[in-house]
Amino acid sequence: MKTPCEVVIWHLLPRIRALLAKELMRLGFSQREVGRRLGITPAAVSQYISEKRAGGKGFDPEIMQAIEELAKDIAAE
């Protein structure tokens, strides 16, 4: 059985990164810039966008709204 920390690290955080990457791309940023702003490689961004990494369900609308707001904050630096 996985501990709660393992679940967060292996599933929750990557899914949030994937959603942030998608939202930043939707806002017009390149994969390179998204990677720079999230502290990940452009290749990782590509995998998040194509759902090769961290695919799956979204979150409740309230959490999705928070992710969208976070992406806007990241975009504004």
C-alpha positions as CSV (number, residue, x, y, z in Angstrom):
1,M,0.0,0.0,0.0
2,K,1.3,3.4,-0.9
3,T,1.6,6.1,1.7
4,P,-0.3,9.4,1.3
5,C,3.0,11.1,0.5
6,E,3.7,8.6,-2.3
7,V,0.3,9.2,-3.8
8,V,0.8,12.9,-3.8
9,I,4.3,12.7,-5.3
10,W,3.5,10.1,-8.0
11,H,0.0,11.1,-9.0
12,L,-1.3,14.4,-7.6
13,L,1.6,16.7,-8.3
14,P,2.3,15.4,-11.8
15,R,-1.4,15.9,-12.7
16,I,-1.4,19.4,-11.4
17,R,1.8,20.1,-13.4
18,A,0.2,18.7,-16.5
19,L,-2.9,20.9,-16.1
20,L,-0.7,24.0,-15.4
21,A,1.3,23.2,-18.5
22,K,-1.8,22.9,-20.6
23,E,-3.3,26.1,-19.3
24,L,0.0,28.0,-19.9
25,M,0.1,26.7,-23.4
26,R,-3.5,27.8,-23.9
27,L,-2.4,31.3,-22.7
28,G,0.1,31.3,-25.6
29,F,3.4,30.3,-24.1
30,S,5.8,28.0,-25.9
31,Q,6.8,24.6,-24.5
32,R,10.2,26.0,-23.7
33,E,8.7,29.0,-21.8
34,V,6.3,26.7,-19.9
35,G,9.1,24.5,-18.9
36,R,11.2,27.5,-17.7
37,R,8.3,28.8,-15.7
38,L,7.5,25.4,-14.1
39,G,11.1,24.4,-13.7
40,I,10.8,21.4,-15.9
41,T,12.2,20.5,-19.3
42,P,10.4,21.2,-22.6
43,A,10.3,17.4,-23.2
44,A,8.4,17.0,-19.9
45,V,6.0,19.7,-21.0
46,S,5.5,17.8,-24.3
47,Q,4.7,14.6,-22.3
48,Y,2.3,16.4,-20.1
49,I,0.5,18.0,-23.1
50,S,0.2,14.7,-24.9
51,E,-0.8,13.0,-21.7
52,K,2.0,10.4,-22.0
53,R,2.8,11.5,-18.4
54,A,0.2,12.3,-15.7
55,G,-2.9,11.7,-17.8
56,G,-6.1,11.0,-16.2
57,K,-9.1,12.7,-14.7
58,G,-9.3,16.3,-13.8
59,F,-10.3,17.6,-10.4
60,D,-13.5,19.2,-9.0
61,P,-14.4,22.5,-10.6
62,E,-13.2,24.5,-7.6
63,I,-9.7,23.0,-7.8
64,M,-9.7,23.4,-11.6
65,Q,-10.5,27.1,-11.0
66,A,-7.6,27.4,-8.6
67,I,-5.2,25.7,-11.1
68,E,-6.4,28.2,-13.8
69,E,-5.8,31.1,-11.4
70,L,-2.3,29.8,-10.5
71,A,-1.5,29.5,-14.2
72,K,-2.5,33.2,-14.7
73,D,-0.3,34.1,-11.7
74,I,2.6,32.2,-13.2
75,A,2.0,33.8,-16.6
76,A,2.2,37.2,-15.0
77,E,5.3,36.3,-13.0
